[in-house]
């Protein structure tokens, strides 16, 4: 495969130095390692990043991160999902449209990837691709506008929703290829005008270098320049004490929001009171205080809440879990499939997973790495957890190892980046 110039447009793109969204960074880094040139275009402000790029009053910032050329375009700050976020999106798209001739001329991309979660970037991406004679790829993370319609309750006749729908339809009809993270989107995208041959599935993945047990030299560093690290003393002490007491630790690491169904886990813990179980919930989010109060009201003495830990400490945290929990609400939108990064971390850590889900796919059931139960059902969750507890420790470890092996073989970013390259390669543009 010849060396490619790849332009990756992702409004929310981050890096290990800035925080989420990580996928653009991991893919771009693997493409650079394979000898390709990669230019990432992102907005200066994103609600996902923990560290914003410092533009120092300028309208843009060019920066090299691990061989990837980033351009950060200034966009207005916002909070929440209201009008401020819409202004932020439109500002990024408008700025990208104005930058199109310069990007086409100076970087001369051979492949342009429109990947901003919302589909509005398809129009400036197509302009760049036309000016440069490049292939155009649309990447689907979430289905917009279906997500704000079904999750947010927005009307299909809202002007912004109609604009999003026009963008999705344009991408389905005019992109040379479509890459989806979600595995069950074909019927929806074909219904919006996508030709069947255009769809390629490239799910989320993990970087094996972040996991010491993978036997690979660690490649992860965060903004402090530190490699994979241990836990805060209080948290490591808690996990050590629970293990010394012979308690089985059911853990969760991530956001504490409504969508994460942690209230269902607490109700299941109440049903299993008296068992030698402890529940450790690590993270932050809008529902954390309410969950604290719910656990107290239920008298759950063996539920422990802890602050978030840095990404580099996740391997050490998950090593202290015996069973890892991931829950979802019953939501029709999940019929198109799920691709949670948290689950990949659990699997990579070798944790058997307790999964409460109803979706178009279930990676836990498909790989046999844990127990899957119906969502929003404390009794079903308690029964699934009891099934895992009935297994001897060696059998539970074997479940976890099955998940870890699957991720290493199929869902590592070196594997996924190569799969994505087959979509971008010039010889396959019009296949």
Secondary structure by P-SEA (a helix, b strand, c coil): ccccbbbbbbccccccccccccaaaaaaaaaaaabbbbbbbbbccccccccccccccccbbbbbcccbbbbbbbbbbbccccaaaaaaaaaaaaaaaaaaaaaaccccccbbbbccccccaaaaaaaaaaaacbbbbbbbccccccccccccccccccaaaaaaaaaaaaaaccccbbbbcccccaaaaaaaccccccbbbbccccccccccccccccccccccccccccccaaaaaaaaaaaaacccccccccccccccaaaaaaaaaaaaccccbbbbbbbcccaaaaaaaaaaaaccccbbbbccccccaaaaaaaaccbbbbbbccccccccccccaaaaaaaaaccccccccccccccccccccbbbbbcccaaaaaaaaaaaaaccaaaaaaaaaaaaaaaaacccaaaaaaaaaaaaccccccc
